[in-house]
Amino acid sequence: MKSSFIERIDNDVKFSIEFTADEFENAQIEVYKNNKAKFSVAGFRKGKAPRRLIETHYGEDIFFEDAINKLVGGAYPEALDELGIEPVDRPDMDFSEIAKGKGFTLTAVVTTPPVIAPRDYRGVAIDAVTHPVSEEDIDKEIEVLRNRNARLVVADRPAENGDTVLIDYTGTVDDRPFAGGTAERQPLKLGSGSFIPGFEEQLLGLCTGDEKDVGITFPENYHAADLAGKEAVFHCKLHEIKTEEKPEIDDAFAQDASEFDSLAELRADIRAKLETAALSRGELDMKNAILEKVYLANEVELPAVMVENQMDELVEEFAQQLRYQGLSPEQYYSYAGKDAAAFREGLRGDAVKKVKTRLLVRAIAEAEGIEASEEDVEKEIAAMADMYKAESEKLRASMGESGVKMIKDDIRNRKAVDFLFANAVIETKQ
């Protein structure tokens, strides 16, 4: 097999792969050996007929297609690697005449990422971005800790928003119970919105031991289609009302909620962590500002297929987010009154920006000779292994070459963005 570069026109690369007559013949022999049991020829038990008789009976080209697929399947990726071609779409393939005892040539045309000579990426001028930490920010974190350390205590009063009640309920539609509509001693935080809209509000003001029929209407997009849009009645009995009792914010609270002995020490630690996070956030904002300027300064002709593929990825990412929330894409489109095709088309601008920015960062890395070292990769995999409680070597083996390459690309891109940041001109406002 011999691969040869032919030409590049815009983002399309044309190349050829030549197979000798011997390579084609050997591939047919292997295909015959693997498939002869499928053929029946008079006078021979199944699987025992010689290749020559099978070809006479079924046609001399009977093994051509499988032999060609076998050759191309192995040679195509090898040719891409040898010629340094990175396809972003399926190839268009043409074959020379295929005949017994002859070799053949495959000519392929593939779409590749554009060749980019990045410009105006050194010394990008941006404004400094800072996120000062205020006392109010610290107060909010203290309140989070306070809520986390709150305890539930029984309340001898009518139920209020924010209370957690313990209830029995039995639901009916048209006076008939339905699946999933019954529970005993079910905890429910009033005001949480975790039950069907309109349900929780009707429990406000009830006292322990009270019973009430709660009427609701299931949403039109309810996940159980047989209940969607139906009116239902839940007979409820309230067993218990509990309210959150939050600790006082003092030194004792600091000792219970943290490793510190005083509230002052706790606040100082929170400030330090918030300031560290604020520095990272400010740096990320500045890096994004640099990338935005580089994006605007460079014209790049993107292959349509790269944009379409990115749009598909964005749609799938959105669909996964919906599934985490218990919704299907179809339910979302119906609820929001949107068309799936129009929604996808609305992502085109974001897709173009993502693809172009990614290609520019890679081009800058190439222009500056930025690479991910083996040490970089080992550190990254070790960190991932620590996160997943796995062994680094086993994790790396499970990733395969393609997974390791993705890690290298990610590290290289991060290094390239760090390079842009290190060489930017950051102007502090007076």
C-alpha positions as CSV (number, residue, x, y, z in Angstrom):
1,M,0.0,0.0,0.0
2,K,1.3,3.4,-1.0
3,S,-0.3,6.7,0.0
4,S,0.3,10.0,-1.9
5,F,-0.8,13.6,-1.3
6,I,-2.4,15.1,-4.4
7,E,-3.7,18.6,-3.7
8,R,-5.5,20.8,-1.2
9,I,-8.2,23.2,-2.4
10,D,-9.5,25.4,0.4
11,N,-10.3,23.0,3.2
12,D,-10.6,19.9,1.0
13,V,-7.6,17.6,0.8
14,K,-7.3,15.0,-2.0
15,F,-5.0,12.0,-1.7
16,S,-4.6,8.5,-3.1
17,I,-3.9,5.0,-1.8
18,E,-2.5,2.4,-4.2
19,F,-2.9,-1.3,-3.5
20,T,-0.8,-3.9,-5.4
21,A,-2.3,-7.0,-7.1
22,D,-0.7,-9.1,-4.4
23,E,-2.3,-7.1,-1.6
24,F,-5.7,-7.4,-3.3
25,E,-5.2,-11.2,-3.9
26,N,-4.1,-11.8,-0.3
27,A,-7.2,-9.9,1.0
28,Q,-9.5,-12.1,-1.2
29,I,-7.8,-15.3,0.1
30,E,-8.4,-14.2,3.7
31,V,-12.0,-13.2,3.0
32,Y,-12.6,-16.6,1.3
33,K,-11.2,-18.5,4.4
34,N,-13.4,-16.5,6.7
35,N,-16.6,-16.8,4.6
36,K,-16.4,-20.1,2.7
37,A,-18.8,-21.8,5.2
38,K,-21.6,-19.5,3.9
39,F,-21.5,-20.9,0.4
40,S,-23.1,-24.1,-1.0
41,V,-21.7,-25.7,-4.2
42,A,-23.0,-29.0,-5.6
43,G,-20.7,-31.9,-4.8
44,F,-19.1,-30.3,-1.8
45,R,-20.1,-30.1,1.8
46,K,-20.9,-26.6,3.0
47,G,-17.6,-24.8,3.7
48,K,-15.5,-27.3,1.7
49,A,-15.8,-25.9,-1.8
50,P,-12.6,-24.5,-3.3
51,R,-12.4,-20.8,-3.9
52,R,-12.1,-21.3,-7.7
53,L,-15.5,-23.1,-7.8
54,I,-17.2,-20.6,-5.6
55,E,-16.0,-17.8,-7.9
56,T,-17.2,-19.8,-10.9
57,H,-20.6,-20.4,-9.4
58,Y,-21.2,-17.0,-7.8
59,G,-19.0,-14.8,-10.0
60,E,-15.3,-14.0,-9.8
61,D,-16.0,-10.7,-8.0
62,I,-17.8,-12.5,-5.1
63,F,-15.0,-11.6,-2.7
64,F,-14.1,-8.2,-4.1
65,E,-16.2,-6.0,-1.9
66,D,-15.2,-7.6,1.4
67,A,-11.6,-7.6,0.3
68,I,-11.7,-4.0,-0.6
69,N,-13.4,-3.1,2.6
70,K,-10.7,-5.0,4.5
71,L,-7.8,-3.3,2.7
72,V,-9.3,0.2,2.9
73,G,-10.4,-0.2,6.6
74,G,-6.8,-0.7,7.6
75,A,-5.0,1.5,5.0
76,Y,-7.2,4.6,5.3
77,P,-6.3,5.6,8.9
78,E,-2.7,4.7,8.2
79,A,-2.7,7.0,5.2
80,L,-4.2,9.9,7.2
81,D,-1.5,9.5,9.9
82,E,1.3,9.2,7.3
83,L,0.1,12.2,5.4
84,G,-0.8,14.3,8.4
85,I,-4.4,14.7,7.4
86,E,-7.1,15.4,10.0
87,P,-10.6,14.8,8.5
88,V,-13.7,16.4,10.0
89,D,-16.2,14.5,7.9
90,R,-16.6,11.3,6.0
91,P,-14.5,11.0,2.8
92,D,-15.7,10.9,-0.7
93,M,-14.0,7.9,-2.3
94,D,-13.5,6.9,-5.9
95,F,-11.9,3.6,-7.1
96,S,-10.0,2.8,-10.2
97,E,-11.1,-0.3,-12.2
98,I,-11.3,-3.4,-10.0
99,A,-10.4,-6.6,-11.8
100,K,-9.1,-10.0,-11.0
101,G,-5.3,-10.2,-10.8
102,K,-4.9,-6.4,-10.8
103,G,-4.2,-3.8,-8.1
104,F,-6.3,-0.7,-7.7
105,T,-6.2,2.9,-6.5
106,L,-8.4,4.6,-4.0
107,T,-8.7,8.4,-4.5
108,A,-10.2,10.2,-1.5
109,V,-11.3,13.8,-0.8
110,V,-11.8,14.8,2.8
111,T,-12.7,18.1,4.5
112,T,-10.1,19.2,7.0
113,P,-9.8,22.1,9.5
114,P,-8.7,25.4,7.8
115,V,-5.0,26.3,7.8
116,I,-4.8,29.4,10.0
117,A,-2.0,32.0,10.3
118,P,-3.2,33.7,13.4
119,R,-2.6,37.4,13.7
120,D,-2.8,40.2,16.4
121,Y,-2.6,37.8,19.3
122,R,0.4,39.1,21.2
123,G,0.1,42.2,23.3
124,V,-3.7,42.3,23.3
125,A,-4.8,45.3,25.4
126,I,-7.6,44.6,27.9
127,D,-8.9,46.2,31.1
128,A,-8.0,44.6,34.4
129,V,-10.9,42.8,36.0
130,T,-11.2,42.5,39.7
131,H,-14.0,41.2,41.9
132,P,-13.6,42.8,45.4
133,V,-14.8,40.7,48.3
134,S,-17.2,42.6,50.6
135,E,-18.4,42.0,54.1
136,E,-21.8,41.2,52.6
137,D,-20.2,38.4,50.6
138,I,-18.7,36.9,53.8
139,D,-22.1,37.3,55.5
140,K,-23.7,35.2,52.7
141,E,-21.2,32.4,53.2
142,I,-21.8,32.5,57.0
143,E,-25.5,32.3,56.3
144,V,-25.0,29.2,54.1
145,L,-23.1,27.6,57.0
146,R,-25.8,28.6,59.4
147,N,-28.5,27.0,57.2
148,R,-26.4,23.9,56.9
149,N,-26.2,23.6,60.7
150,A,-29.9,24.4,61.3
151,R,-32.0,21.7,63.0
152,L,-35.7,20.9,62.7
153,V,-37.8,21.3,65.8
154,V,-41.5,20.6,66.3
155,A,-43.7,23.7,66.0
156,D,-46.9,24.0,68.0
157,R,-48.6,26.4,65.6
158,P,-50.3,26.5,62.1
159,A,-48.0,25.5,59.2
160,E,-46.1,28.3,57.5
161,N,-43.9,28.6,54.4
162,G,-40.5,27.1,55.1
163,D,-41.9,24.5,57.5
164,T,-41.4,20.8,56.9
165,V,-44.7,18.9,57.4
166,L,-45.3,15.2,57.6
167,I,-48.4,14.2,55.7
168,D,-50.5,11.3,54.5
169,Y,-52.2,11.8,51.1
170,T,-54.4,9.8,48.8
171,G,-55.0,11.2,45.3
172,T,-57.9,10.5,43.0
173,V,-58.9,11.5,39.5
174,D,-62.7,11.2,38.8
175,D,-63.0,9.6,42.3
176,R,-60.5,6.8,41.3
177,P,-57.0,6.4,42.9
178,F,-54.1,6.5,40.5
179,A,-50.6,5.0,40.5
180,G,-48.2,7.0,42.6
181,G,-50.9,9.1,44.2
182,T,-50.7,7.7,47.7
183,A,-48.1,8.1,50.5
184,E,-47.9,7.9,54.2
185,R,-45.9,10.2,56.5
186,Q,-44.4,12.0,53.5
187,P,-42.1,14.9,54.5
188,L,-42.7,18.1,52.5
189,K,-41.1,21.5,52.8
190,L,-43.7,24.1,52.2
191,G,-42.7,26.6,49.6
192,S,-40.1,24.3,48.0
193,G,-42.2,23.8,44.9
194,S,-41.4,20.1,44.9
195,F,-45.0,19.0,44.6
196,I,-47.5,19.8,41.9
197,P,-48.2,23.6,41.5
198,G,-51.0,24.7,43.9
199,F,-50.6,21.7,46.3
200,E,-48.3,23.2,49.0
201,E,-50.1,26.5,49.3
202,Q,-53.3,24.7,50.4
203,L,-51.5,23.2,53.4
204,L,-50.6,26.6,54.9
205,G,-52.5,27.3,58.1
206,L,-53.2,23.7,58.9
207,C,-52.4,22.4,62.4
208,T,-51.2,19.0,63.5
209,G,-54.0,16.5,63.2
210,D,-55.9,18.5,60.6
211,E,-57.3,16.9,57.4
212,K,-58.1,18.6,54.1
213,D,-59.0,17.8,50.5
214,V,-56.5,19.6,48.2
215,G,-57.7,20.1,44.6
216,I,-55.1,20.6,41.9
217,T,-54.8,20.4,38.1
218,F,-51.9,18.4,36.6
219,P,-49.8,20.5,34.2
220,E,-50.4,19.8,30.5
221,N,-46.8,18.7,30.1
222,Y,-46.8,16.4,33.1
223,H,-44.5,13.4,32.7
224,A,-47.3,10.9,33.2
225,A,-49.3,11.3,30.0
226,D,-52.5,9.7,31.5
227,L,-52.6,12.5,34.2
228,A,-51.5,15.5,32.1
229,G,-54.1,18.2,32.3
230,K,-56.4,16.2,34.6
231,E,-58.1,17.6,37.8
232,A,-57.3,15.6,40.9
233,V,-58.2,15.7,44.6
234,F,-55.7,14.7,47.3
235,H,-57.1,13.9,50.8
236,C,-54.4,14.9,53.2
237,K,-53.8,14.4,56.9
238,L,-51.1,16.5,58.6
239,H,-49.2,14.6,61.3
240,E,-46.4,17.0,62.3
241,I,-45.0,20.5,61.7
242,K,-41.3,21.2,62.1
243,T,-39.5,24.5,61.6
244,E,-35.8,25.2,61.1
245,E,-34.0,26.5,64.2
246,K,-30.8,28.2,63.2
247,P,-27.8,28.7,65.5
248,E,-26.7,32.1,66.8
249,I,-23.7,33.5,64.9
250,D,-21.0,33.6,67.6
251,D,-17.8,31.9,68.6
252,A,-19.7,28.7,69.6
253,F,-21.2,28.6,66.1
254,A,-17.7,28.9,64.6
255,Q,-16.5,26.0,66.7
256,D,-19.4,23.8,65.7
257,A,-19.4,24.6,62.0
258,S,-15.7,24.7,61.4
259,E,-12.2,24.0,62.7
260,F,-11.8,27.5,64.1
261,D,-12.2,28.7,67.7
262,S,-13.7,32.0,67.0
263,L,-16.0,33.8,64.6
264,A,-13.3,36.2,63.6
265,E,-11.0,33.4,62.5
266,L,-13.8,31.8,60.6
267,R,-14.6,35.1,58.8
268,A,-10.9,35.6,58.0
269,D,-10.7,32.1,56.4
270,I,-13.9,32.7,54.4
271,R,-12.4,36.0,53.1
272,A,-9.2,34.3,52.1
273,K,-11.0,31.6,50.1
274,L,-13.4,34.1,48.5
275,E,-10.5,36.3,47.5
276,T,-8.7,33.4,45.9
277,A,-11.8,32.5,44.0
278,A,-12.2,36.1,43.0
279,L,-8.7,36.2,41.6
280,S,-9.4,33.1,39.5
281,R,-12.7,34.6,38.3
282,G,-11.1,37.9,37.3
283,E,-8.3,36.0,35.4
284,L,-10.9,33.9,33.6
285,D,-12.8,37.1,32.7
286,M,-9.6,38.7,31.3
287,K,-8.7,35.6,29.3
288,N,-12.2,35.5,27.8
289,A,-11.8,39.2,26.9
290,I,-8.5,38.4,25.2
291,L,-10.0,35.5,23.2
292,E,-12.9,37.8,22.2
293,K,-10.4,40.3,20.7
294,V,-8.4,37.6,19.0
295,Y,-11.6,36.2,17.6
296,L,-12.6,39.5,16.1
297,A,-9.1,40.2,14.7
298,N,-9.0,37.0,12.6
299,E,-11.0,36.0,9.6
300,V,-11.4,32.2,9.3
301,E,-13.3,30.3,6.6
302,L,-14.9,27.5,8.5
303,P,-16.0,24.2,6.9
304,A,-19.8,24.0,7.1
305,V,-19.6,20.5,8.5
306,M,-17.6,21.6,11.6
307,V,-20.3,24.2,12.4
308,E,-23.1,21.7,11.9
309,N,-21.3,19.1,14.1
310,Q,-20.8,21.7,16.8
311,M,-24.5,22.7,16.6
312,D,-25.4,19.0,17.1
313,E,-23.1,18.9,20.2
314,L,-24.8,22.0,21.7
315,V,-28.2,20.5,21.1
316,E,-27.2,17.3,22.8
317,E,-25.6,19.2,25.8
318,F,-28.9,21.1,26.2
319,A,-30.9,17.8,26.0
320,Q,-28.7,16.3,28.8
321,Q,-29.3,19.3,31.0
322,L,-33.1,18.9,30.5
323,R,-32.8,15.2,31.3
324,Y,-31.1,16.0,34.6
325,Q,-34.1,18.2,35.4
326,G,-36.5,15.4,34.5
327,L,-37.6,16.8,31.2
328,S,-37.3,15.5,27.6
329,P,-36.4,17.9,24.8
330,E,-39.9,17.3,23.3
331,Q,-41.5,18.3,26.6
332,Y,-39.4,21.5,26.7
333,Y,-40.2,22.5,23.1
334,S,-43.9,21.9,23.7
335,Y,-43.9,23.8,27.0
336,A,-41.8,26.7,25.6
337,G,-43.7,26.8,22.3
338,K,-40.5,26.3,20.3
339,D,-39.6,24.3,17.2
340,A,-36.7,21.9,17.5
341,A,-35.3,22.9,14.1
342,A,-35.6,26.6,14.9
343,F,-34.0,26.1,18.3
344,R,-31.0,24.3,16.7
345,E,-30.6,27.0,14.1
346,G,-30.6,29.6,16.9
347,L,-27.4,28.0,18.1
348,R,-25.5,28.6,14.9
349,G,-23.8,31.8,16.1
350,D,-22.6,30.1,19.3
351,A,-21.4,27.1,17.3
352,V,-19.4,29.3,14.9
353,K,-17.8,31.2,17.8
354,K,-16.8,28.0,19.6
355,V,-15.3,26.3,16.5
356,K,-13.4,29.4,15.3
357,T,-12.1,30.2,18.8
358,R,-10.9,26.6,19.3
359,L,-9.2,26.6,15.9
360,L,-7.5,29.9,16.6
361,V,-6.2,28.7,20.0
362,R,-4.8,25.6,18.4
363,A,-3.2,27.7,15.6
364,I,-1.6,29.9,18.2
365,A,-0.2,26.9,20.0
366,E,1.3,25.6,16.8
367,A,2.7,29.0,15.9
368,E,4.4,29.3,19.3
369,G,5.5,25.7,19.6
370,I,3.3,25.0,22.6
371,E,2.8,21.4,23.4
372,A,1.7,19.2,26.3
373,S,4.6,17.3,27.8
374,E,4.4,13.7,29.0
375,E,4.8,15.1,32.5
376,D,1.8,17.4,31.9
377,V,-0.3,14.4,30.8
378,E,0.8,12.2,33.7
379,K,-0.2,15.0,36.2
380,E,-3.6,15.4,34.5
381,I,-4.4,11.7,34.5
382,A,-3.1,11.4,38.1
383,A,-5.5,14.2,39.2
384,M,-8.4,12.5,37.3
385,A,-7.5,9.1,38.9
386,D,-7.6,10.8,42.4
387,M,-11.0,12.3,41.6
388,Y,-12.4,8.9,40.5
389,K,-10.6,6.8,43.1
390,A,-8.8,4.9,40.4
391,E,-5.2,3.8,39.5
392,S,-3.5,6.2,37.0
393,E,-2.2,3.4,34.8
394,K,-5.5,1.6,34.6
395,L,-7.3,4.9,33.9
396,R,-4.9,5.7,31.1
397,A,-5.2,2.3,29.6
398,S,-9.0,2.6,29.6
399,M,-8.8,5.9,27.8
400,G,-6.9,4.5,24.8
401,E,-4.9,6.6,22.4
402,S,-7.8,8.8,21.5
403,G,-8.6,9.7,25.1
404,V,-5.0,10.5,25.9
405,K,-4.8,12.7,22.7
406,M,-7.9,14.6,23.9
407,I,-6.1,15.3,27.2
408,K,-3.0,16.5,25.4
409,D,-5.1,18.8,23.2
410,D,-6.9,20.2,26.2
411,I,-3.6,20.9,28.0
412,R,-2.1,22.4,24.9
413,N,-5.0,24.7,24.5
414,R,-5.0,25.8,28.2
415,K,-1.2,26.6,27.8
416,A,-2.0,28.6,24.7
417,V,-4.6,30.7,26.5
418,D,-2.1,31.1,29.4
419,F,0.4,32.3,26.9
420,L,-2.0,34.9,25.5
421,F,-2.7,36.1,29.1
422,A,1.0,36.3,29.9
423,N,1.6,38.4,26.8
424,A,-1.4,40.7,27.1
425,V,-1.3,44.4,28.1
426,I,-3.5,44.7,31.1
427,E,-4.6,48.3,31.7
428,T,-5.8,49.2,35.2
429,K,-8.6,51.8,35.3
430,Q,-7.8,54.9,37.4
